Amino acid sequence: MLAITIFEDTTQIVVGKKIKNKLEIKSLISYKSIYEAYINKDVNSLTMYLDEIVSLTKSKTDIYFILPDDKFNVDYFYYPTNSEKQKDIDKFLQTNNIDTNKYYYSLPFNLKSTTFSWKTVYSIEKTYIDSLLQASKNVNLLIKSIEPLSFCAIRYKNTFQQETYIFEIYKYSASIVMYSPLAGLFKMNLSKEYTIDNLKTKNSSMMLSDALLQANAVAKNKFKAITGNADIHILSTKENISKLTFASTDENARIYKMRPNSNLIVKKYNQIEIDTYYIGIGSLLQELEPPRLKYIKINSANILPEIVKESTKLIELEQNIKKTSKIALFIFTFIIGIQAAYLYYLNTIAIPDKLQLDFDYANKQIITLKKEDSIIQSVKKQTEPIQPILSEILISKPDNNTLGFTKLSINNSQNDKNNDWIKIDLVATEPMKIQEFSSNLNSDRFKNIMLTKIDNTVENINSAEISITKVIKDTPKKNKNTKKEKDE
């Protein structure tokens, strides 16, 4: 598990490993800033940076990106039902002017109610995410999550029952994200005078206290669920974060003091180092069991499009199958080696006549038993094993990064006339990759292969559906007239 947190002045990398329901911190790495490449959607530069990160960490799977909130829209809206059906969510997004053709979105919270809800919506222009996806694809990274920074901060804090203000003060942008356990999240963008360079030339403490007053005023009108007496997180550049304080003692007392997270296993880092990298750690914690709260259900703020999430799951399944197959092959080879040595040993021993007669008798009995067993098995209804079918399908894939599955179903009934045997929904970067996969599938096992649908529904992504039916063996019919002809 590898978390990559993009800040304006630096990039933080956290390498972790899930052990039961704990997260072990393996490495903490500080890397140069890739923020400019990210906001400029510079795929070539992002590719170069990610290639260097792979060289540093030796990791290419389970990648978690964390992005600053400045490019995200963060809103919360009334949801007139408690339905989780996609058609109801689509209607909700449309009603609140979330253009899903232009934006990727996530719904990190559900307010629990029997009849209605409030939903937080994170949304971001697709072009920012697509540039990261393309750069990751160029270096064969398997992305599992892309989340906004604010949500990772709240998750690490692990106190979802408490209100929070998150001040993000940087060179290019300034904003406050407000969290309430009764409603979710709301973001207020601050004017340019609150950016870090402007604060340096003014009374920054007075300015931040003024920003806090503005946030409270906005909360009363637009985000009434928050009381205005919340913990305060301040996120900024490394050299400036310690200088950002408020005008009053009461306000400074509310600045969040980092404390150990009980979900972590830490062996080689002190608490100050852990606190410095807590945003990336907060993203990796999404793999653990989320807290169960009375009023709110915690989801993930993962902004990845659903088609990428499903493709990632299937690639992980493929990798696990290959890993298991390699282990099984090693064990099988080891067993064969032992058997060969044992047989050689047996061949060097003289067998007494009585034992040889017993052996011959036992062999005859085994042949009889095998015949009986074959009769029993022939009348049993059995299901076809899925593992060999799935392995052969995965081996036929041209490349992990040019073609992926979004759905794979196998009807393993032992019916020769099973016309609904295998169905595959897939996506590819090029139509030729779909044709190549279809050709690779053609084998003794798979003969009736039909490409039932191919479409370019999303830019640079081709979707297709493949159906495979079983070969129906024609049994030659007996000629009823044969006997009569012979009699004549």
C-alpha positions as CSV (number, residue, x, y, z in Angstrom):
1,M,0.0,0.0,0.0
2,L,1.5,3.3,-1.1
3,A,0.0,6.7,-0.3
4,I,1.1,9.7,-2.4
5,T,0.0,13.1,-0.9
6,I,0.4,16.1,-3.2
7,F,1.1,19.4,-1.4
8,E,2.1,22.7,-3.1
9,D,5.6,22.6,-1.6
10,T,6.3,18.9,-1.3
11,T,5.1,15.3,-2.0
12,Q,4.7,12.9,0.9
13,I,5.0,9.2,0.4
14,V,3.8,6.6,3.0
15,V,4.3,2.9,2.5
16,G,2.1,0.7,4.7
17,K,0.8,-2.8,5.1
18,K,-2.5,-4.0,6.5
19,I,-2.1,-6.6,9.3
20,K,-5.5,-7.8,10.4
21,N,-7.4,-4.6,11.3
22,K,-4.3,-2.6,11.9
23,L,-2.0,-0.5,9.6
24,E,1.8,-1.0,9.9
25,I,3.9,2.0,8.8
26,K,6.8,0.6,6.7
27,S,8.3,3.8,5.2
28,L,7.9,7.6,5.3
29,I,9.5,9.5,2.3
30,S,9.7,13.2,1.4
31,Y,9.8,13.8,-2.3
32,K,9.9,16.9,-4.5
33,S,6.7,18.8,-5.3
34,I,4.6,17.5,-8.2
35,Y,1.8,20.1,-7.6
36,E,2.6,22.2,-10.7
37,A,2.5,19.2,-13.0
38,Y,-0.8,18.1,-11.4
39,I,-2.7,21.5,-11.7
40,N,-1.3,21.9,-15.3
41,K,-2.4,18.4,-16.2
42,D,1.1,17.8,-17.5
43,V,1.0,14.0,-18.2
44,N,4.7,13.8,-19.3
45,S,6.0,15.4,-16.1
46,L,3.7,13.4,-13.9
47,T,4.9,10.2,-15.7
48,M,8.5,11.1,-15.0
49,Y,7.8,11.8,-11.3
50,L,5.7,8.7,-10.8
51,D,8.5,6.6,-12.4
52,E,11.0,8.0,-9.9
53,I,8.6,7.2,-7.0
54,V,8.3,3.6,-8.2
55,S,12.1,3.4,-8.2
56,L,12.2,4.8,-4.7
57,T,9.5,2.5,-3.2
58,K,9.7,-0.6,-5.5
59,S,5.9,-0.6,-5.4
60,K,3.4,-0.5,-8.3
61,T,0.2,-1.8,-6.8
62,D,-2.3,-0.5,-4.3
63,I,-1.6,3.2,-5.0
64,Y,-3.6,5.9,-3.0
65,F,-3.4,9.5,-4.3
66,I,-4.4,12.4,-1.9
67,L,-5.1,15.8,-3.6
68,P,-5.4,19.3,-2.1
69,D,-9.0,20.5,-1.8
70,D,-8.4,23.7,-3.9
71,K,-9.6,22.0,-7.2
72,F,-12.5,20.2,-5.5
73,N,-16.1,21.4,-5.0
74,V,-17.4,20.4,-1.6
75,D,-21.1,20.8,-1.0
76,Y,-23.9,19.2,1.0
77,F,-27.4,18.9,-0.2
78,Y,-30.8,17.7,1.1
79,Y,-31.5,14.2,-0.1
80,P,-35.3,13.5,0.0
81,T,-35.0,9.8,0.4
82,N,-32.8,7.2,2.0
83,S,-32.5,5.1,-1.2
84,E,-29.0,4.0,-2.3
85,K,-30.2,3.0,-5.8
86,Q,-28.1,4.6,-8.6
87,K,-31.1,6.0,-10.4
88,D,-32.1,8.0,-7.3
89,I,-28.5,9.2,-6.8
90,D,-28.3,10.2,-10.5
91,K,-31.5,12.2,-10.1
92,F,-30.2,13.8,-6.9
93,L,-26.9,14.9,-8.7
94,Q,-28.9,16.3,-11.6
95,T,-31.2,18.2,-9.3
96,N,-28.2,19.9,-7.6
97,N,-26.4,20.7,-10.9
98,I,-23.6,18.1,-10.6
99,D,-22.6,17.5,-14.2
100,T,-21.4,13.9,-14.2
101,N,-20.2,14.3,-17.8
102,K,-17.7,16.9,-16.7
103,Y,-17.0,16.0,-13.1
104,Y,-16.1,12.9,-11.1
105,Y,-17.8,12.7,-7.7
106,S,-17.9,10.8,-4.4
107,L,-20.5,10.7,-1.6
108,P,-18.4,10.1,1.6
109,F,-21.2,10.4,4.1
110,N,-24.8,9.3,4.6
111,L,-26.9,10.9,7.3
112,K,-28.9,8.0,8.8
113,S,-32.6,8.5,8.6
114,T,-35.6,6.3,7.9
115,T,-37.1,8.8,5.4
116,F,-34.5,11.4,4.2
117,S,-30.9,12.4,4.4
118,W,-28.2,15.0,3.8
119,K,-25.4,14.1,1.4
120,T,-21.9,15.6,1.1
121,V,-20.7,15.7,-2.5
122,Y,-17.0,16.0,-3.5
123,S,-16.7,16.8,-7.2
124,I,-13.7,17.6,-9.4
125,E,-13.2,18.2,-13.1
126,K,-12.4,14.9,-14.9
127,T,-9.4,16.4,-16.6
128,Y,-7.4,16.6,-13.4
129,I,-8.1,12.9,-12.5
130,D,-7.6,11.7,-16.1
131,S,-4.1,13.2,-16.4
132,L,-3.1,11.3,-13.2
133,L,-4.7,8.1,-14.5
134,Q,-2.9,8.4,-17.8
135,A,0.5,9.1,-16.1
136,S,-0.1,6.1,-13.8
137,K,-0.9,3.9,-16.7
138,N,2.3,5.0,-18.4
139,V,4.4,3.5,-15.6
140,N,2.0,0.5,-14.9
141,L,0.7,1.8,-11.6
142,L,-2.5,0.2,-10.2
143,I,-4.4,3.0,-8.6
144,K,-6.9,2.0,-5.9
145,S,-8.0,5.4,-4.6
146,I,-7.9,9.2,-5.2
147,E,-9.2,11.2,-2.3
148,P,-9.3,14.9,-1.2
149,L,-7.0,15.9,1.6
150,S,-9.7,17.1,4.0
151,F,-11.4,13.8,4.3
152,C,-8.1,12.0,5.0
153,A,-7.4,14.5,7.8
154,I,-10.8,13.7,9.4
155,R,-10.3,9.9,9.0
156,Y,-6.9,10.0,10.7
157,K,-8.2,12.1,13.5
158,N,-10.6,9.2,14.1
159,T,-13.1,11.3,16.0
160,F,-16.0,11.5,13.5
161,Q,-18.3,12.5,16.4
162,Q,-16.6,16.0,16.7
163,E,-16.8,19.1,14.5
164,T,-13.8,20.2,12.6
165,Y,-12.6,23.3,10.7
166,I,-9.7,22.6,8.2
167,F,-7.8,25.7,7.1
168,E,-5.7,25.1,3.9
169,I,-3.5,28.1,3.4
170,Y,-1.1,27.9,0.5
171,K,0.6,30.0,-2.2
172,Y,-2.1,29.7,-4.8
173,S,-5.2,29.2,-2.8
174,A,-6.9,29.4,0.6
175,S,-10.0,27.7,1.9
176,I,-11.8,26.4,5.0
177,V,-13.5,23.0,5.0
178,M,-16.1,22.5,7.7
179,Y,-17.2,19.1,9.0
180,S,-20.2,18.2,11.1
181,P,-21.2,14.7,12.2
182,L,-24.9,15.8,11.8
183,A,-24.5,16.9,8.1
184,G,-21.1,16.2,6.6
185,L,-18.8,18.6,4.8
186,F,-18.9,22.1,3.4
187,K,-16.1,24.2,1.8
188,M,-15.7,28.0,1.8
189,N,-13.1,29.4,-0.5
190,L,-11.2,32.4,0.8
191,S,-10.0,35.4,-1.3
192,K,-6.4,35.8,-2.5
193,E,-5.5,38.1,0.4
194,Y,-5.5,34.9,2.7
195,T,-2.9,33.1,0.6
196,I,0.4,32.5,2.3
197,D,2.4,35.2,0.5
198,N,-0.2,37.9,1.4
199,L,-0.4,36.8,5.0
200,K,3.4,37.3,5.4
201,T,3.0,41.0,4.7
202,K,0.1,41.5,7.1
203,N,-1.0,40.7,10.6
204,S,-1.6,37.0,9.9
205,S,-3.2,36.3,13.3
206,M,-5.8,39.0,12.8
207,M,-6.4,37.8,9.3
208,L,-7.0,34.2,10.3
209,S,-9.3,35.2,13.2
210,D,-11.3,37.3,10.6
211,A,-11.5,34.2,8.3
212,L,-12.8,32.2,11.2
213,L,-15.5,34.8,11.8
214,Q,-16.4,34.6,8.1
215,A,-16.7,30.8,8.3
216,N,-19.0,31.1,11.3
217,A,-21.2,33.6,9.5
218,V,-21.4,31.3,6.4
219,A,-22.1,28.3,8.6
220,K,-25.2,30.1,10.2
221,N,-26.7,30.6,6.7
222,K,-25.6,27.6,4.7
223,F,-24.3,25.0,7.1
224,K,-26.4,25.4,10.2
225,A,-25.5,22.0,11.6
226,I,-22.1,23.2,12.8
227,T,-21.9,25.1,16.1
228,G,-18.8,27.2,15.4
229,N,-16.8,25.8,18.4
230,A,-14.9,23.1,16.5
231,D,-11.4,21.8,16.5
232,I,-9.1,23.6,14.0
233,H,-6.6,21.9,11.6
234,I,-4.1,24.2,9.9
235,L,-2.5,22.8,6.7
236,S,0.2,24.9,4.9
237,T,3.7,24.9,3.6
238,K,6.4,23.3,5.8
239,E,8.2,26.5,6.7
240,N,5.0,28.5,7.4
241,I,2.7,26.2,9.2
242,S,4.1,26.9,12.7
243,K,3.8,30.7,12.2
244,L,0.0,30.5,11.5
245,T,-1.9,31.3,14.7
246,F,-5.0,33.2,15.7
247,A,-5.5,36.5,17.5
248,S,-7.2,35.1,20.6
249,T,-6.0,32.5,23.2
250,D,-9.4,30.7,22.9
251,E,-9.0,30.3,19.2
252,N,-5.4,29.0,19.5
253,A,-6.5,26.5,22.1
254,R,-8.8,24.9,19.5
255,I,-5.9,24.2,17.1
256,Y,-5.9,20.4,16.9
257,K,-3.1,18.7,18.8
258,M,-2.0,15.5,17.1
259,R,-2.2,12.4,19.1
260,P,-1.4,8.7,18.5
261,N,-3.8,6.7,16.4
262,S,-4.7,3.4,17.9
263,N,-5.1,1.7,14.5
264,L,-1.4,2.0,13.7
265,I,1.6,-0.3,14.2
266,V,4.8,1.8,14.3
267,K,8.2,0.2,14.8
268,K,10.8,2.6,13.5
269,Y,9.3,6.1,13.5
270,N,8.6,8.5,16.4
271,Q,5.3,10.3,16.9
272,I,6.5,13.6,15.4
273,E,7.4,11.8,12.2
274,I,4.0,10.1,12.1
275,D,2.2,13.4,12.7
276,T,4.0,15.0,9.8
277,Y,2.7,12.3,7.4
278,Y,-0.7,11.9,8.9
279,I,-2.7,12.8,5.7
280,G,-1.2,9.9,3.7
281,I,-1.7,7.6,6.6
282,G,-5.3,8.8,6.8
283,S,-5.9,7.6,3.3
284,L,-4.5,4.2,3.9
285,L,-6.7,3.8,6.9
286,Q,-9.7,3.5,4.6
287,E,-8.8,-0.2,4.2
288,L,-9.7,-0.8,7.9
289,E,-13.2,-1.2,9.3
290,P,-14.8,2.3,9.4
291,P,-16.3,3.5,12.7
292,R,-20.0,2.9,13.3
293,L,-21.8,6.0,14.4
294,K,-25.3,6.6,15.5
295,Y,-26.3,9.4,13.1
296,I,-23.9,9.1,10.1
297,K,-22.6,6.3,7.9
298,I,-18.9,6.7,6.8
299,N,-18.2,5.8,3.2
300,S,-15.1,6.5,1.1
301,A,-14.3,9.8,-0.6
302,N,-12.6,7.8,-3.4
303,I,-13.2,9.9,-6.5
304,L,-12.1,7.2,-9.0
305,P,-14.7,6.5,-11.7
306,E,-16.6,3.2,-11.1
307,I,-15.2,1.6,-14.2
308,V,-11.7,2.1,-13.0
309,K,-12.5,0.6,-9.5
310,E,-14.0,-2.5,-11.1
311,S,-11.1,-2.9,-13.5
312,T,-8.7,-2.6,-10.5
313,K,-10.5,-5.3,-8.6
314,L,-10.3,-7.7,-11.5
315,I,-6.6,-7.0,-12.1
316,E,-6.0,-7.7,-8.4
317,L,-8.0,-11.0,-8.7
318,E,-5.8,-11.9,-11.8
319,Q,-2.6,-11.2,-9.8
320,N,-3.8,-13.3,-6.9
321,I,-4.7,-16.2,-9.2
322,K,-1.2,-16.0,-10.9
323,K,0.5,-15.8,-7.5
324,T,-1.5,-18.9,-6.2
325,S,-0.7,-20.8,-9.4
326,K,3.0,-20.2,-9.0
327,I,2.9,-21.4,-5.4
328,A,0.9,-24.5,-6.4
329,L,3.3,-25.2,-9.3
330,F,6.3,-25.0,-6.9
331,I,4.6,-27.4,-4.4
332,F,3.6,-29.8,-7.2
333,T,7.2,-29.8,-8.5
334,F,8.5,-30.4,-5.0
335,I,6.1,-33.3,-4.4
336,I,7.0,-34.9,-7.8
337,G,10.7,-34.6,-6.9
338,I,10.1,-36.5,-3.6
339,Q,8.0,-39.1,-5.4
340,A,10.7,-39.7,-8.0
341,A,13.4,-40.1,-5.3
342,Y,11.1,-42.5,-3.4
343,L,10.4,-44.6,-6.6
344,Y,14.1,-44.8,-7.3
345,Y,14.7,-46.1,-3.8
346,L,11.9,-48.7,-4.2
347,N,13.4,-49.9,-7.4
348,T,16.6,-50.8,-5.6
349,I,14.7,-53.1,-3.2
350,A,14.0,-56.8,-4.0
351,I,10.3,-57.6,-3.4
352,P,9.3,-61.0,-1.9
353,D,7.0,-63.3,-4.0
354,K,4.2,-63.2,-1.4
355,L,4.2,-59.4,-1.4
356,Q,4.2,-59.3,-5.2
357,L,1.1,-61.6,-5.3
358,D,-0.7,-59.3,-2.7
359,F,0.2,-56.3,-4.8
360,D,-1.2,-57.9,-8.0
361,Y,-4.4,-58.8,-6.2
362,A,-4.8,-55.3,-4.8
363,N,-4.2,-53.8,-8.3
364,K,-7.1,-55.9,-9.6
365,Q,-9.3,-54.7,-6.8
366,I,-8.4,-51.1,-7.5
367,I,-9.4,-51.5,-11.2
368,T,-12.8,-52.9,-10.1
369,L,-13.3,-50.0,-7.6
370,K,-12.4,-47.4,-10.2
371,K,-15.0,-48.9,-12.6
372,E,-17.6,-48.7,-9.8
373,D,-16.6,-45.2,-9.0
374,S,-16.9,-44.1,-12.6
375,I,-20.4,-45.5,-12.8
376,I,-21.3,-43.5,-9.6
377,Q,-19.8,-40.3,-10.9
378,S,-21.5,-40.6,-14.2
379,V,-24.9,-40.4,-12.6
380,K,-24.1,-37.6,-10.2
381,K,-24.9,-34.0,-11.1
382,Q,-21.6,-32.1,-10.9
383,T,-20.6,-28.5,-11.6
384,E,-17.8,-27.6,-13.8
385,P,-14.7,-26.2,-12.0
386,I,-14.3,-22.4,-12.5
387,Q,-10.6,-22.1,-11.8
388,P,-9.3,-23.5,-15.2
389,I,-11.9,-21.5,-17.1
390,L,-11.0,-18.2,-15.3
391,S,-7.2,-18.9,-15.7
392,E,-7.5,-19.4,-19.5
393,I,-9.6,-16.2,-19.8
394,L,-7.0,-14.2,-17.9
395,I,-4.0,-15.7,-19.8
396,S,-5.7,-14.5,-23.1
397,K,-5.6,-10.8,-22.0
398,P,-3.2,-8.8,-24.2
399,D,-2.0,-6.4,-21.4
400,N,-3.2,-5.3,-17.9
401,N,-3.0,-1.6,-18.9
402,T,-4.7,-1.7,-22.3
403,L,-7.6,-4.0,-21.6
404,G,-9.6,-4.7,-18.4
405,F,-12.8,-6.4,-17.3
406,T,-15.7,-4.6,-15.7
407,K,-17.9,-7.7,-15.3
408,L,-17.2,-11.5,-15.7
409,S,-19.9,-14.2,-15.1
410,I,-19.6,-17.9,-15.6
411,N,-22.5,-20.3,-15.5
412,N,-20.8,-23.5,-14.4
413,S,-23.7,-25.9,-14.9
414,Q,-22.7,-29.2,-16.5
415,N,-25.2,-28.9,-19.3
416,D,-23.7,-29.3,-22.8
417,K,-26.4,-27.1,-24.2
418,N,-25.6,-24.2,-21.8
419,N,-26.1,-21.2,-24.1
420,D,-25.5,-18.8,-21.2
421,W,-22.1,-20.0,-20.3
422,I,-19.6,-17.0,-20.1
423,K,-20.3,-13.3,-20.4
424,I,-17.6,-10.7,-20.3
425,D,-17.9,-6.9,-20.1
426,L,-14.6,-5.2,-20.8
427,V,-12.9,-1.9,-21.6
428,A,-9.8,-1.2,-23.7
429,T,-7.8,1.8,-24.9
430,E,-8.1,0.6,-28.5
431,P,-10.7,-1.4,-30.5
432,M,-7.8,-3.6,-31.8
433,K,-7.1,-4.8,-28.3
434,I,-10.7,-6.1,-28.0
435,Q,-10.3,-8.0,-31.3
436,E,-6.9,-9.3,-30.1
437,F,-8.4,-10.6,-26.9
438,S,-11.3,-12.2,-28.8
439,S,-8.8,-14.0,-31.1
440,N,-6.6,-15.1,-28.1
441,L,-9.7,-16.7,-26.5
442,N,-10.3,-19.0,-29.5
443,S,-9.2,-22.5,-28.3
444,D,-10.5,-26.0,-27.8
445,R,-12.3,-24.9,-24.7
446,F,-13.7,-21.6,-26.2
447,K,-15.0,-22.0,-29.8
448,N,-18.4,-20.2,-30.0
449,I,-17.2,-16.7,-29.2
450,M,-19.5,-13.8,-30.1
451,L,-18.6,-10.1,-29.8
452,T,-22.2,-8.9,-29.0
453,K,-21.4,-5.2,-28.4
454,I,-18.6,-2.7,-29.0
455,D,-18.9,1.0,-28.3
456,N,-16.8,4.1,-27.6
457,T,-18.9,5.5,-24.8
458,V,-16.2,7.4,-23.0
459,E,-13.3,9.3,-24.7
460,N,-10.2,7.0,-25.1
461,I,-12.2,4.1,-23.6
462,N,-13.8,1.4,-25.8
463,S,-16.3,-0.9,-24.1
464,A,-17.4,-4.3,-25.4
465,E,-19.5,-7.4,-24.4
466,I,-18.4,-10.9,-25.3
467,S,-20.6,-14.0,-25.0
468,I,-19.2,-17.5,-25.1
469,T,-21.5,-20.5,-25.5
470,K,-20.6,-24.1,-25.1
471,V,-20.0,-26.3,-28.2
472,I,-23.0,-28.6,-28.6
473,K,-21.9,-32.0,-29.5
474,D,-24.1,-33.5,-32.2
475,T,-24.8,-37.2,-31.5
476,P,-25.3,-39.1,-34.7
477,K,-28.8,-40.5,-35.0
478,K,-29.3,-44.2,-35.6
479,N,-30.8,-45.2,-38.9
480,K,-34.1,-47.0,-38.1
481,N,-34.1,-48.6,-41.5
482,T,-30.8,-50.3,-41.1
483,K,-32.2,-53.4,-39.4
484,K,-34.9,-53.8,-42.0
485,E,-32.4,-53.6,-44.9
486,K,-30.3,-56.2,-43.2
487,D,-33.3,-58.5,-42.7
488,E,-34.2,-58.2,-46.4
